[in-house]
Amino acid sequence: MAEQFVGEKNLNFLLYEVFKVEDLLQYPRYADHSREEFDMISDMAMKMGKNLFKPCLSEMDKIQPEYVGGKVKVHPAVKTIMKECGEGGWISALAPVELGGQQLPHTINFIPMLIFAATNYSASVYPMLTSGAAHLIESFGTKEQIDHYIPKMFAGLWQGTMALTEPQAGSSLADISTIAVPAGDGYYNIRGQKLFISAGDHDGVENVVHLALARIKDAPAGVKGISLFIVPKYRAGENGKLVFNDVNCAGIYHKLGYRGAPITQLSFGENDDCRGYLIAQPGKGLFAMFQMMNAARIEVGLGAAAIASAAYYAALEYTRERPQGRPITAKDPTTPQIPIIEHADIKRMLLFQRAVVEGSLSLLMQCSLYSDMELVTEGEEKERYNLLLEILTPVAKSYPSEMGILAVSQGLQCLGGYGYCDEFPLEQFYRDVRIHPIHEGTTGIQGMDLLGRKVTMQKGKAFNYFLEELNKTILAATEDSELTPLARELVGAVENLKKVTSHLIGIALKGSPDLFLADATLYLEAFSIIGIAWQWLKQGLSVREAVKKGIKPNEQNFYEGKLYTMRYFFGYELPKIGGLFKRLMKADGLTVAMKSEYFQDNA
Amino acid sequence: MAEQFVGEKNLNFLLYEVFKVEDLLQYPRYADHSREEFDMISDMAMKMGKNLFKPCLSEMDKIQPEYVGGKVKVHPAVKTIMKECGEGGWISALAPVELGGQQLPHTINFIPMLIFAATNYSASVYPMLTSGAAHLIESFGTKEQIDHYIPKMFAGLWQGTMALTEPQAGSSLADISTIAVPAGDGYYNIRGQKLFISAGDHDGVENVVHLALARIKDAPAGVKGISLFIVPKYRAGENGKLVFNDVNCAGIYHKLGYRGAPITQLSFGENDDCRGYLIAQPGKGLFAMFQMMNAARIEVGLGAAAIASAAYYAALEYTRERPQGRPITAKDPTTPQIPIIEHADIKRMLLFQRAVVEGSLSLLMQCSLYSDMELVTEGEEKERYNLLLEILTPVAKSYPSEMGILAVSQGLQCLGGYGYCDEFPLEQFYRDVRIHPIHEGTTGIQGMDLLGRKVTMQKGKAFNYFLEELNKTILAATEDSELTPLARELVGAVENLKKVTSHLIGIALKGSPDLFLADATLYLEAFSIIGIAWQWLKQGLSVREAVKKGIKPNEQNFYEGKLYTMRYFFGYELPKIGGLFKRLMKADGLTVAMKSEYFQDNA
């Protein structure tokens, strides 16, 4: 198993040089924090990652959750991890001080989340989901609800979940049919089935708190009829004691990867005794849930980048140690072999991985910073951060997810036959990372969200803010002669993005929404590449700044490597938009016109 | 489990309409065959696939080979499969009649190979390797060797293998160090270790016959010192009885996929009693082995395309049955949901899979036809087919392997969360198909083979033959108004390929072989896309021909679908060469200049 899993120098570079997170300390919300505290948090998270999460990475994959007698048994480490995450304040980190949280900026909380996911993605999901669910109760719950659920969840004693998917409602949430019948006494009787619920039941906690979407009896069809409920596995009984709430686990799925977390099928109200507690207004369930879902989408991107990071370092370690072949210019077979990292094609594969990992991390941290800024600003400024976050969420979810798969695959490839064997961690990473384009909205859904909703929202306001952000970076880069050629490349890319966007919106305005959205996935891909190029140029600017200020000799390799990786991205990845834009500009409705029966071929 | 795994109509279309395999019957070698016999072979292969290979696909994945007491225990189905493949003549199909074979054209033998691999790739490897090894003995062995080994191998009683890789010699075969000491009595004493040997030992056969590379004592370093030996697990003893030949299995690997076949570590001559029998001339071992290796490379491509085919049909079946969502133009939530195959993005994913699968199969069958034509022609014509096969082998190996991964991944994506679960076969296909860019020469090695050897060989003769073949297709297509726009696209692509190739060769001539080959993998990718576009245009021509001749009503969907898939390839896949060529034209040596220490980031 490789030693390294994240680049600590890189994280500090992003935090303090690219995103200047210390600037947040000027706002009252964050004024009690300090750089020293942030450093301490990073150190503690590294210790947690190394000592708690990483040691059971492979074992949690091999000894999978078991469904026995209606209950789910998980690896014993889960209980310890939840407890330590509770006691260490990792679940409550983002919450306000008055609720027992640390009021930590998202940008700082990013570090433990990344480290936990990079050392053991499956394990990291338990506390992460709990934190997200608690945050939703915090935002929309009554004081009673907050008092009842949040302390237990923050302590890691109760698990939180998102319970959305149903047999007939996966991507199509409008079709949710779990029913909630008002019982008069402040609760609803819930009845329905939920599928694919992560950590939906397990013996590592005392209780499971589902944030579940359901439809109040007689509510209108579609999304307008969906409400949000707290549905605990055990509810508070009359004397305050917990009683079983008729939340049954009907089974778990056996999966390609991500095996350390049980993905469950749940059945609410089999015996008509499942109580749900309304949270947020009736009919506003999906709106409220989007708070947790948006955060979860960013977390999925982070999880993918984290696994790709661990895979990159494992590949890096191997390629440095594995001798094979000789330089192309020196083929004498009697000379010693060289480490494979010296071959150009291996360096290309490593640069690809690094470009994906560090580009993704930069974009994700950018999103975290927008979240923080949204919390401490008002009016137009607040709206600006909110819209930037809205438009970047599908990108931050899907780019790391899709490209993380390819990055891990290249990491596996660096190890040749060994990469395919389970004595190295790559094969597990390869399986684990494949979940990310699926859960929390598939890549297809993200593409439609970006093009069909985010780009056009408020007459393109979010899109224009995004372009403004890009222009700021481009402008700064054109003042640096070394970065100017890359800035020009990005200008060209942005011009094409605007052209393609207008072209597609023109199609929508002509009344062809199906043609407009047919290639939304390709649009998302091109948009994302440009977004990541922007982040690389931003990092390039920070490198040049650091070099001007003077760097230490031992930092030389890091900064040189950064510039090479940036150039790699512009040289190898950015040109991919050409083919995508070519396609998008001559969208001829091929996939719309293709009839499903044309796939019939058994004539 | 999905019913369909290959497209029978498509295979007949390729065989009889695109490649007009019946034309082979005019040559004496194939004159005893007939269309009726070919159809019978296809039918029998389908039965074998359905009844023998497919039923144990999942079980061979779950109940993996075990290494117990120095022996390898495989699934009991292996023994049956080897026996039935022997008795049915599937192992000997290509061999001359006088050796007990059927002298079948490669183009026809393609069908059972595809069907077996599509129904159970791991299981298909046992007979396939045996056939390849027997063929090598047939080509280079003495009459005695042929008589001793081939009947048992053809009968499926003895397993054949390729034993190349060693701990220090994977991609770098020049470093092979297994030693062969002449013992005078017609044999050599062999000593050394072999790694990653597929089916290198198992209890489904009576004996294992290794075709092993080794170095005769005092042979020169490098490839010139490598010779080829038959190293059986049990050798013929004095009274004709088999005696143990000191070939020891030291262990097996546990792998991501391809689990039904044991990948072994072998140790030759631990007790100084391992005899090897020289085959082909001393020092010509690698040359001889390349016969088996080239065939194996095509078979790897075929294996990848086969798995991608099975995955495509599984995805197709699911998307037809799974209701979810509504048309973009009709969002009323009270209307019934539609099967997801009706969504444009799902059709795009299916078209991608079909384009990869049927494009790959077409190129692979093209290679089979070149093999057949090489066997029945002489002089310049023979050389032409040989060179076409040489230049297309790296493409036929790597395009299906690399794109097969993406195709299976899109298939998995079509199933959403279910694709990630093991109740559907996609997750196994996803694991199985990942081996292909690794074994029989990684994609990186294929790129160097194509650009560094095949394109430049005989002053570009192979490359020019390839261009001539493309031009023939383009010329024919420009006579059809519907195909003309696509033909023009391909002309442009070919012009760019020529330009890029000259540019790169210019770099080589300037004495920078490292810069010349730095992006050989990208060159391979672009070259392959053009090669597949050529095959799609060729298929398009055959469709137009068929339509002109008149097709049956029940064939309408197949031919329409073909044209759509061709247009998909030209619209979505061919444009990808733009970004690749852009990169290749401004090759600035980024990956050569990147120093390995720049990956150091823990300052």
Chai-1 contact restraints between the chains, C-beta under 6 A:
chainA,res_idxA,chainB,res_idxB,connection_type,confidence,min_distance_angstrom,max_distance_angstrom,comment,restraint_id
A,G7,B,D601,contact,1.0,0.0,6.0,A-B,restraint_1
A,K9,B,D601,contact,1.0,0.0,6.0,A-B,restraint_2
A,K9,B,N602,contact,1.0,0.0,6.0,A-B,restraint_3
A,K9,B,A603,contact,1.0,0.0,6.0,A-B,restraint_4
A,N10,B,D601,contact,1.0,0.0,6.0,A-B,restraint_5
A,G170,B,G416,contact,1.0,0.0,6.0,A-B,restraint_6
A,S171,B,Q324,contact,1.0,0.0,6.0,A-B,restraint_7
A,S172,B,Q324,contact,1.0,0.0,6.0,A-B,restraint_8
A,S172,B,G325,contact,1.0,0.0,6.0,A-B,restraint_9
A,A174,B,P333,contact,1.0,0.0,6.0,A-B,restraint_10
A,F196,B,G417,contact,1.0,0.0,6.0,A-B,restraint_11
A,A221,B,P333,contact,1.0,0.0,6.0,A-B,restraint_12
A,A221,B,T334,contact,1.0,0.0,6.0,A-B,restraint_13
A,G222,B,P333,contact,1.0,0.0,6.0,A-B,restraint_14
A,Y253,B,C421,contact,1.0,0.0,6.0,A-B,restraint_15
A,H254,B,D422,contact,1.0,0.0,6.0,A-B,restraint_16
A,K255,B,Y420,contact,1.0,0.0,6.0,A-B,restraint_17
A,K255,B,C421,contact,1.0,0.0,6.0,A-B,restraint_18
A,L256,B,Y420,contact,1.0,0.0,6.0,A-B,restraint_19
A,L256,B,E427,contact,1.0,0.0,6.0,A-B,restraint_20
A,L316,B,F599,contact,1.0,0.0,6.0,A-B,restraint_21
A,Q324,B,S171,contact,1.0,0.0,6.0,A-B,restraint_22
A,Q324,B,S172,contact,1.0,0.0,6.0,A-B,restraint_23
A,G325,B,S172,contact,1.0,0.0,6.0,A-B,restraint_24
A,I328,B,P513,contact,1.0,0.0,6.0,A-B,restraint_25
A,I328,B,D514,contact,1.0,0.0,6.0,A-B,restraint_26
A,I328,B,L517,contact,1.0,0.0,6.0,A-B,restraint_27
A,T329,B,D514,contact,1.0,0.0,6.0,A-B,restraint_28
A,P333,B,A174,contact,1.0,0.0,6.0,A-B,restraint_29
A,P333,B,A221,contact,1.0,0.0,6.0,A-B,restraint_30
A,P333,B,G222,contact,1.0,0.0,6.0,A-B,restraint_31
A,T334,B,A221,contact,1.0,0.0,6.0,A-B,restraint_32
A,I341,B,S596,contact,1.0,0.0,6.0,A-B,restraint_33
A,E342,B,S596,contact,1.0,0.0,6.0,A-B,restraint_34
A,A344,B,A518,contact,1.0,0.0,6.0,A-B,restraint_35
A,A344,B,T591,contact,1.0,0.0,6.0,A-B,restraint_36
A,A344,B,V592,contact,1.0,0.0,6.0,A-B,restraint_37
A,D345,B,G444,contact,1.0,0.0,6.0,A-B,restraint_38
A,D345,B,T521,contact,1.0,0.0,6.0,A-B,restraint_39
A,K347,B,T591,contact,1.0,0.0,6.0,A-B,restraint_40
A,K347,B,M594,contact,1.0,0.0,6.0,A-B,restraint_41
A,R348,B,T591,contact,1.0,0.0,6.0,A-B,restraint_42
A,G416,B,G170,contact,1.0,0.0,6.0,A-B,restraint_43
A,G416,B,I438,contact,1.0,0.0,6.0,A-B,restraint_44
A,G417,B,F196,contact,1.0,0.0,6.0,A-B,restraint_45
A,G417,B,I438,contact,1.0,0.0,6.0,A-B,restraint_46
A,Y420,B,K255,contact,1.0,0.0,6.0,A-B,restraint_47
A,Y420,B,L256,contact,1.0,0.0,6.0,A-B,restraint_48
A,Y420,B,I435,contact,1.0,0.0,6.0,A-B,restraint_49
A,Y420,B,I438,contact,1.0,0.0,6.0,A-B,restraint_50
A,C421,B,Y253,contact,1.0,0.0,6.0,A-B,restraint_51
A,C421,B,K255,contact,1.0,0.0,6.0,A-B,restraint_52
A,D422,B,H254,contact,1.0,0.0,6.0,A-B,restraint_53
A,E427,B,L256,contact,1.0,0.0,6.0,A-B,restraint_54
A,I435,B,Y420,contact,1.0,0.0,6.0,A-B,restraint_55
A,I438,B,G416,contact,1.0,0.0,6.0,A-B,restraint_56
A,I438,B,G417,contact,1.0,0.0,6.0,A-B,restraint_57
A,I438,B,Y420,contact,1.0,0.0,6.0,A-B,restraint_58
A,G444,B,D345,contact,1.0,0.0,6.0,A-B,restraint_59
A,P513,B,I328,contact,1.0,0.0,6.0,A-B,restraint_60
A,D514,B,I328,contact,1.0,0.0,6.0,A-B,restraint_61
A,D514,B,T329,contact,1.0,0.0,6.0,A-B,restraint_62
A,L517,B,I328,contact,1.0,0.0,6.0,A-B,restraint_63
A,A518,B,A344,contact,1.0,0.0,6.0,A-B,restraint_64
A,T521,B,D345,contact,1.0,0.0,6.0,A-B,restraint_65
A,N554,B,A603,contact,1.0,0.0,6.0,A-B,restraint_66
A,E555,B,A603,contact,1.0,0.0,6.0,A-B,restraint_67
A,N557,B,E597,contact,1.0,0.0,6.0,A-B,restraint_68
A,N557,B,Y598,contact,1.0,0.0,6.0,A-B,restraint_69
A,N557,B,Q600,contact,1.0,0.0,6.0,A-B,restraint_70
A,F558,B,D601,contact,1.0,0.0,6.0,A-B,restraint_71
A,F558,B,A603,contact,1.0,0.0,6.0,A-B,restraint_72
A,E560,B,Y598,contact,1.0,0.0,6.0,A-B,restraint_73
A,G561,B,Y598,contact,1.0,0.0,6.0,A-B,restraint_74
A,G561,B,F599,contact,1.0,0.0,6.0,A-B,restraint_75
A,Y564,B,M594,contact,1.0,0.0,6.0,A-B,restraint_76
A,Y564,B,Y598,contact,1.0,0.0,6.0,A-B,restraint_77
A,R567,B,L590,contact,1.0,0.0,6.0,A-B,restraint_78
A,G571,B,L590,contact,1.0,0.0,6.0,A-B,restraint_79
A,Y572,B,R583,contact,1.0,0.0,6.0,A-B,restraint_80
A,P575,B,G579,contact,1.0,0.0,6.0,A-B,restraint_81
A,P575,B,K582,contact,1.0,0.0,6.0,A-B,restraint_82
A,P575,B,R583,contact,1.0,0.0,6.0,A-B,restraint_83
A,K576,B,G579,contact,1.0,0.0,6.0,A-B,restraint_84
A,G578,B,G578,contact,1.0,0.0,6.0,A-B,restraint_85
A,G578,B,G579,contact,1.0,0.0,6.0,A-B,restraint_86
A,G579,B,P575,contact,1.0,0.0,6.0,A-B,restraint_87
A,G579,B,K576,contact,1.0,0.0,6.0,A-B,restraint_88
A,G579,B,G578,contact,1.0,0.0,6.0,A-B,restraint_89
A,G579,B,G579,contact,1.0,0.0,6.0,A-B,restraint_90
A,K582,B,P575,contact,1.0,0.0,6.0,A-B,restraint_91
A,R583,B,Y572,contact,1.0,0.0,6.0,A-B,restraint_92
A,R583,B,P575,contact,1.0,0.0,6.0,A-B,restraint_93
A,L590,B,R567,contact,1.0,0.0,6.0,A-B,restraint_94
A,L590,B,G571,contact,1.0,0.0,6.0,A-B,restraint_95
A,T591,B,A344,contact,1.0,0.0,6.0,A-B,restraint_96
A,T591,B,K347,contact,1.0,0.0,6.0,A-B,restraint_97
A,T591,B,R348,contact,1.0,0.0,6.0,A-B,restraint_98
A,V592,B,A344,contact,1.0,0.0,6.0,A-B,restraint_99
A,M594,B,K347,contact,1.0,0.0,6.0,A-B,restraint_100
A,M594,B,Y564,contact,1.0,0.0,6.0,A-B,restraint_101
A,S596,B,I341,contact,1.0,0.0,6.0,A-B,restraint_102
A,S596,B,E342,contact,1.0,0.0,6.0,A-B,restraint_103
A,E597,B,N557,contact,1.0,0.0,6.0,A-B,restraint_104
A,Y598,B,N557,contact,1.0,0.0,6.0,A-B,restraint_105
A,Y598,B,E560,contact,1.0,0.0,6.0,A-B,restraint_106
A,Y598,B,G561,contact,1.0,0.0,6.0,A-B,restraint_107
A,Y598,B,Y564,contact,1.0,0.0,6.0,A-B,restraint_108
A,F599,B,L316,contact,1.0,0.0,6.0,A-B,restraint_109
A,F599,B,G561,contact,1.0,0.0,6.0,A-B,restraint_110
A,Q600,B,N557,contact,1.0,0.0,6.0,A-B,restraint_111
A,D601,B,G7,contact,1.0,0.0,6.0,A-B,restraint_112
A,D601,B,K9,contact,1.0,0.0,6.0,A-B,restraint_113
A,D601,B,N10,contact,1.0,0.0,6.0,A-B,restraint_114
A,D601,B,F558,contact,1.0,0.0,6.0,A-B,restraint_115
A,N602,B,K9,contact,1.0,0.0,6.0,A-B,restraint_116
A,A603,B,K9,contact,1.0,0.0,6.0,A-B,restraint_117
A,A603,B,N554,contact,1.0,0.0,6.0,A-B,restraint_118
A,A603,B,E555,contact,1.0,0.0,6.0,A-B,restraint_119
A,A603,B,F558,contact,1.0,0.0,6.0,A-B,restraint_120
